[in-house]
Amino acid sequence: MLPMNVLVLVVDGVVKLPPEANGAIVVGSSNATVYAAYFSAKAGARAAIHHDCGIGRDEAGGRGLAWAEQHGMAMAAVATDSARVGDAVDMLQRGIISRVNRLAAMCGVENGQTVVQAVELLTSAPWPHADVETPVVGRTFIHGVLCIDSISLGNSEDAGLVVASGSHGGVMAAGMTRSFRPRFAFFNDAGFGVDRAGAACLSILDSEGIAAATVAADSACIGDGQSTMTQGIISAVNETAYRLGARVGETALDVARTVAERA
């Protein structure tokens, strides 16, 4: 049974949380990086459960837990092989906890529990907590390629560019990418996970003629667009990207530079 006295907010993305998030337990299928944790904390969430996106290089997929602890918010992450990234309802229904911070552990949350069990325990999380400052977010050009830590940072001025994002390649990424239509977009595959959800946006973007590829989570830090660009190894491509020369196993840097030079 889910608790009745504390709102449980189940959302696919946490970038724009509603006012109801204040005091709620946020079950958000965004990654558990510092940037994503910030949005849950900024909205005043009592506690948050995000997706670990395969943890990946330098454990980037779980860095937000320590940050949340420093700012007084209990937080846990869900294993990528237990529930689809980008699908919060699936996380709530079958997600299994893979990481917890100290504040969540003090509530009794531990690895191996279901998300429903964790939510029940997190009703005792300390709240309210202190206001938080916006973390530094990267948006820079390297070799003519726009590197952004989240695909949500893209805008209409970026249309036609090659974009290396730190976002996972789940379904939600497709909508954000379509809004500004880059020439080519890179994402992190979040360890692929259940139903290969970490690359679900590729086929959606392909249907609209937008080239897209994912890089392996263990090759580049999720939530870091520069890491995607400079360290990423391509793990999946859509047909539009394949026609531009992108191949699994190549570096994102080589492919991005080649496509950017042709633009």
C-alpha positions in Angstrom: 0.0 0.0 0.0 1.2 3.5 -0.8 1.0 6.1 2.0 -2.1 8.4 1.9 -0.7 11.3 4.0 2.2 12.1 1.7 1.8 12.8 -2.0 3.7 10.5 -4.3 4.5 12.3 -7.5 5.3 9.9 -10.4 6.9 11.8 -13.3 8.9 10.8 -16.4 11.1 13.9 -16.2 12.0 16.2 -13.3 13.2 19.3 -15.1 9.8 21.1 -14.7 8.1 19.8 -11.5 4.7 21.2 -10.5 4.1 23.0 -7.2 2.7 19.7 -5.8 6.3 18.4 -5.6 6.8 20.5 -2.5 6.7 18.0 0.4 6.1 15.1 -2.0 8.1 11.9 -2.7 9.2 12.3 -6.3 9.5 9.1 -8.3 11.1 10.4 -11.4 12.6 8.4 -14.2 15.3 11.0 -14.9 18.9 10.0 -14.1 20.3 10.3 -10.6 23.0 12.8 -11.6 23.6 16.0 -9.6 21.7 18.1 -12.2 18.6 15.9 -12.0 18.8 15.6 -8.2 18.9 19.4 -8.1 15.5 19.7 -9.8 13.8 17.4 -7.2 15.4 19.3 -4.3 14.7 22.7 -5.8 11.0 21.8 -6.1 11.0 21.0 -2.3 10.6 17.2 -2.6 10.6 15.4 0.7 12.6 12.6 -1.0 13.4 11.4 -4.5 13.8 8.2 -6.3 15.5 8.5 -9.7 16.9 6.0 -12.3 20.6 4.9 -11.9 21.0 4.7 -15.7 23.4 1.8 -15.4 25.6 3.9 -13.1 28.3 3.9 -15.8 31.6 5.7 -16.1 32.9 7.2 -12.9 29.6 6.2 -11.3 28.0 9.3 -12.8 24.5 7.8 -12.8 24.5 7.9 -9.0 26.4 11.1 -8.2 23.3 12.9 -7.3 22.7 10.9 -4.2 25.7 12.3 -2.3 24.8 15.8 -3.5 21.2 15.4 -2.3 22.5 14.2 1.1 24.6 17.3 1.4 21.5 19.4 0.8 19.3 17.5 3.3 17.3 15.3 0.8 16.8 11.6 1.1 17.4 10.0 -2.2 17.6 6.5 -3.8 18.2 5.1 -7.3 16.6 2.3 -9.2 18.5 -0.4 -11.1 18.5 0.0 -14.9 17.8 -3.7 -15.4 14.7 -3.6 -13.2 12.6 -0.8 -14.9 12.6 1.3 -18.0 14.4 4.6 -17.9 12.1 7.4 -18.9 9.0 5.5 -17.6 8.2 6.5 -14.1 5.1 4.3 -13.9 7.2 1.3 -14.8 9.7 2.3 -12.1 6.9 2.4 -9.5 5.5 -0.9 -10.6 8.7 -3.0 -10.8 11.7 -0.9 -10.0 14.3 -2.3 -7.5 16.5 0.0 -5.4 20.2 -0.1 -6.3 21.6 2.8 -4.4 20.6 4.9 -1.4 22.1 7.9 0.4 22.6 8.1 4.2 19.3 10.0 4.7 17.3 7.4 2.8 19.1 4.6 4.7 18.1 6.3 8.0 14.5 5.8 6.9 15.1 2.1 6.4 15.5 2.2 2.6 18.1 -0.4 1.3 19.3 -2.0 -1.9 17.0 -4.8 -3.2 13.8 -3.2 -2.0 11.0 -2.5 -4.4 10.2 1.2 -5.2 6.8 0.8 -3.4 8.5 -0.4 -0.3 11.0 2.5 -0.5 8.3 5.0 -1.0 6.5 3.9 2.2 9.7 4.2 4.2 10.6 7.6 2.8 7.4 9.2 4.3 9.6 9.6 7.4 12.3 11.5 5.5 13.4 14.9 7.0 11.6 17.8 5.6 11.6 20.7 4.8 15.2 21.1 3.8 17.4 24.0 2.9 17.2 25.9 -0.4 19.7 24.8 -3.0 21.8 26.7 -5.5 21.8 25.8 -9.2 24.8 23.5 -10.0 27.1 24.5 -12.9 25.7 23.0 -16.1 27.8 22.7 -19.2 27.0 24.2 -22.6 30.0 24.6 -24.8 31.3 24.0 -28.4 34.0 21.6 -29.1 35.2 21.1 -32.7 31.9 22.7 -33.9 29.8 20.4 -31.9 27.4 21.7 -29.2 28.0 19.8 -25.9 25.1 20.2 -23.4 24.7 18.3 -20.1 20.9 17.8 -20.7 19.0 17.7 -24.0 16.5 20.0 -22.2 19.1 22.8 -22.7 18.6 22.8 -26.4 16.7 25.6 -28.1 15.6 26.9 -31.5 19.0 28.5 -32.1 20.5 25.0 -32.1 18.6 23.8 -35.1 20.8 22.0 -37.6 23.7 21.6 -35.2 25.5 18.4 -34.1 24.6 18.1 -30.5 26.3 15.8 -27.9 24.0 15.6 -24.8 24.5 14.0 -21.4 20.9 12.9 -21.3 19.7 9.3 -21.5 18.2 8.2 -24.8 14.7 7.3 -23.5 11.4 8.2 -25.0 11.3 11.6 -23.4 14.5 12.7 -25.1 12.8 12.4 -28.5 10.3 15.1 -27.7 12.9 17.5 -26.4 15.1 16.9 -29.5 12.3 17.3 -31.9 11.5 20.7 -30.5 14.7 22.2 -32.0 15.7 19.6 -34.6 19.5 19.2 -34.6 21.3 17.7 -37.5 22.6 14.9 -35.3 22.1 14.1 -31.6 24.1 11.9 -29.2 22.7 10.5 -26.0 23.9 8.1 -23.2 22.4 4.6 -23.5 21.9 4.4 -19.7 23.1 0.8 -19.9 20.2 0.1 -22.2 18.3 -1.7 -19.5 14.8 -3.2 -19.6 13.4 -3.2 -23.2 16.5 -1.3 -24.4 14.7 1.8 -23.0 18.0 3.7 -22.9 17.9 4.0 -26.7 14.2 4.2 -27.3 14.4 7.7 -28.8 16.5 6.6 -31.7 13.6 5.0 -33.7 11.3 7.9 -32.9 13.8 10.5 -34.1 14.5 8.3 -37.2 10.9 8.5 -38.2 11.3 12.3 -38.4 14.6 12.2 -40.2 16.8 13.2 -37.3 20.1 11.3 -37.0 20.7 10.0 -33.5 23.1 7.7 -31.7 23.8 6.6 -28.1 27.1 6.1 -26.4 27.8 3.3 -23.9 27.2 4.3 -20.3 30.5 2.8 -19.2 32.4 4.8 -21.8 31.0 8.3 -21.0 29.6 10.0 -17.9 25.8 10.4 -18.1 24.8 14.0 -17.5 28.0 15.3 -19.1 27.8 16.4 -22.7 31.5 16.9 -23.0 32.1 13.4 -21.8 29.6 12.1 -24.4 31.6 13.9 -27.1 35.2 13.3 -26.0 34.9 9.9 -24.4 31.8 8.2 -25.7 31.9 5.0 -27.8 28.8 4.6 -30.0 26.6 1.7 -28.8 23.5 2.2 -31.1 22.6 4.3 -34.1 19.4 4.9 -36.0 19.1 4.5 -39.8 19.4 8.2 -40.5 22.6 8.3 -38.5 23.9 5.2 -40.3 23.4 6.9 -43.6 25.6 9.7 -42.4 28.3 7.2 -41.6 27.8 6.5 -37.9 28.7 3.0 -36.8 28.6 1.1 -33.5 32.1 0.9 -32.0 33.3 4.2 -33.4 34.0 7.2 -31.1 31.4 9.9 -30.8 34.2 12.4 -31.4 35.1 11.0 -34.8 31.5 10.7 -36.0 30.6 14.2 -34.6 33.5 15.9 -36.3 32.8 14.2 -39.6 29.2 15.2 -39.6 29.9 18.7 -38.4 32.4 19.3 -41.1 29.9 18.2 -43.8 27.2 20.6 -42.6 
